[in-house]
Structure formats: C-alpha cells, structure tokens
Amino acid sequence: MSDSPDPNRLNALEEKLQAKRKAIEPAPAQEHHLSQAQAGWRMVTELVVGLLLGFGLGYGLDRAFDTMPVFLVIFTMLGFAGGVRAMMRSAEEITKKNAETHDS
C-alpha cells in the first residue's frame, strides 16, 4: 500500500462534509415584507401620480383645443379613479404578502 491518500475517498468525504455543513448552516435572513410606513407612502405616491397625470393630460388637451375646464375636470377625475384603483391593488398585494409571511 502507498502512503498517499485515495483521492476518490477524499472527494467522497468532502462531499459528505459539505452536505452536513449546508444542513447545519442557517438560511440568510431576508425581509420581503414592507413596513407600514413604506406601504403607506407607496399608496400615497400612486394616488398623487394618478391625479397629476390626469391633471396634466386634461390641462394639455384643454390648451390644445381651447376648452379650458372640460378636459381638465374629466381627466382629473379619471386620474383620481386610476390612483385609487392602483392604491387598492397595492393594498391587496401587501395584504397577501403579509398573510403568506404570517402563515409560514
């Protein structure tokens, strides 16, 4: 017999050791949830962006067609509705994520 170790046995031992290390080592801490403040700011931002887009489009169309308050009012209301809809979608998404976090 030779004095050098068998490379196949060493590789097998190394694989077993790595498998045991992976089983013992904790999973990295990850936070996937949003804090309440972040969720609130996200929804406020969506509402304001919807209003500003509606206002901007309405104002631009009124200036182009010289019909000052008509498109401004219509598109501001549509922007508000779009902002509220985006807020509700975000709230539903956050609720689902929080429910998944608490279930597991």
C-alpha positions as CSV (number, residue, x, y, z in Angstrom):
1,M,0.0,0.0,0.0
2,S,1.2,3.5,-0.7
3,D,1.4,6.3,1.8
4,S,-0.7,8.8,-0.2
5,P,-4.5,9.0,0.5
6,D,-7.0,7.7,-2.0
7,P,-8.4,10.8,-4.0
8,N,-11.8,9.1,-4.5
9,R,-12.3,8.6,-0.8
10,L,-11.2,12.2,-0.1
11,N,-13.7,13.6,-2.6
12,A,-16.5,11.4,-1.2
13,L,-15.6,12.6,2.3
14,E,-15.5,16.3,1.2
15,E,-19.0,16.0,-0.4
16,K,-20.4,14.5,2.8
17,L,-18.9,17.3,4.8
18,Q,-20.3,19.9,2.5
19,A,-23.8,18.4,2.7
20,K,-23.6,18.4,6.5
21,R,-22.4,22.0,6.6
22,K,-25.3,23.1,4.3
23,A,-27.8,21.3,6.5
24,I,-26.5,23.0,9.7
25,E,-25.9,26.5,8.4
26,P,-29.0,28.8,8.8
27,A,-30.7,30.4,5.9
28,P,-29.8,34.0,5.3
29,A,-32.1,36.5,6.8
30,Q,-34.3,38.2,4.2
31,E,-37.0,40.6,4.7
32,H,-39.6,40.5,1.9
33,H,-42.3,42.5,3.7
34,L,-42.8,46.2,3.5
35,S,-43.0,48.3,6.7
36,Q,-46.3,50.0,7.3
37,A,-44.8,53.4,6.5
38,Q,-43.3,52.2,3.2
39,A,-46.7,50.8,2.2
40,G,-48.4,54.0,3.1
41,W,-46.0,56.1,1.2
42,R,-46.3,53.8,-1.8
43,M,-50.1,54.2,-1.9
44,V,-50.0,58.0,-1.4
45,T,-47.5,58.2,-4.2
46,E,-49.7,56.2,-6.5
47,L,-52.7,58.4,-5.8
48,V,-50.7,61.6,-6.3
49,V,-49.2,60.4,-9.6
50,G,-52.7,59.4,-10.9
51,L,-54.0,62.8,-10.0
52,L,-51.0,64.7,-11.6
53,L,-51.2,62.6,-14.8
54,G,-54.9,63.2,-15.1
55,F,-54.5,66.9,-14.4
56,G,-51.6,67.2,-16.8
57,L,-53.4,65.4,-19.6
58,G,-56.6,67.4,-19.1
59,Y,-54.8,70.7,-19.0
60,G,-52.8,69.8,-22.1
61,L,-55.9,68.9,-24.0
62,D,-57.8,72.0,-22.9
63,R,-54.9,74.2,-24.0
64,A,-54.8,72.4,-27.4
65,F,-58.5,72.6,-28.0
66,D,-59.1,75.8,-26.2
67,T,-61.9,74.3,-24.0
68,M,-60.5,75.2,-20.6
69,P,-62.3,73.4,-17.8
70,V,-63.8,70.5,-19.7
71,F,-60.9,68.0,-20.2
72,L,-59.2,69.3,-17.0
73,V,-62.1,68.1,-14.8
74,I,-62.7,64.9,-16.7
75,F,-59.1,63.7,-16.7
76,T,-58.5,64.8,-13.2
77,M,-61.4,62.6,-12.1
78,L,-60.1,59.8,-14.2
79,G,-56.6,60.2,-12.7
80,F,-58.1,60.1,-9.2
81,A,-60.0,56.9,-10.1
82,G,-56.9,55.4,-11.5
83,G,-54.9,56.4,-8.4
84,V,-57.5,54.8,-6.1
85,R,-57.5,51.7,-8.2
86,A,-53.7,51.4,-8.0
87,M,-53.8,52.0,-4.2
88,M,-56.4,49.2,-3.8
89,R,-54.2,46.9,-5.9
90,S,-51.2,47.7,-3.8
91,A,-53.1,47.2,-0.6
92,E,-54.3,43.8,-1.8
93,E,-50.8,42.8,-2.8
94,I,-49.4,43.9,0.6
95,T,-52.2,42.0,2.5
96,K,-51.4,38.8,0.5
97,K,-47.6,39.1,1.3
98,N,-48.3,39.7,5.0
99,A,-50.7,36.7,5.1
100,E,-48.0,34.5,3.5
101,T,-45.4,35.7,5.9
102,H,-47.6,35.0,8.9
103,D,-48.7,31.6,7.6
104,S,-45.2,30.2,7.2
